[in-house]
Amino acid sequence: MRFTLILAVALALMAAPDEIARWRADYEASLKAPRGWLSVAGLFWLHAGDNVVGSDPQSDVVLPAGAAKRAGVLKLDGGKVTFENRPLKSDASGKPDEVKIGDLTMTIIERGGKTGVRLRDPDAETRRDFTGCKWFAADPAWRVHAKWVAYAKPKKIAITISSG
């Protein structure tokens, strides 16, 4: 993700001013979209067995106030996740299942051997109160002219140590 963003910014710097403005507007729109990154309202790592989902602060997956106090149970068993006995595919499958609870959406994610829940809320404060990114003015003098050279297997270099 970080490399993609850096590459996108570098390409934007090589663009004309109107292209830069359009790219910036598109980028902010993607952040603010109902399923954009600003709608992420939580990340919860699951433990083996039952994981209670609800707005009760004691829940394993805590939903925003106003949601059901107990909305259901996610069960993690042998790396497989079910919600109310319905099997769920994680993002490792390429197309994770979504669980909708009102306007909230939960997806199962897998990272570094751990299984978790990413919670999205289109009414998240981060999305609702977002006022835009702060941008530096692009300067054509920052343009870097480069030539792409594909990665090649490194050569072995003998290193000698002199005692002297």
Buried (B, 14 or more C-beta within 10 A) or exposed (E): EEEEEEEEBEEBBBBEEEEBBEBBEEBBEEBBEBEBEBBBBBEBBBEEEEBBBBBBEEBBBBBBEEBEEBBBBBBBEEEEBEBEEEEBBBBEEEEBBEBEBEBBBBBBBBEEEEBBBBBBBBBBEBBEEBEEEEEEEBEEEEEEEEEEEEEEEEEEEEEEEEEE
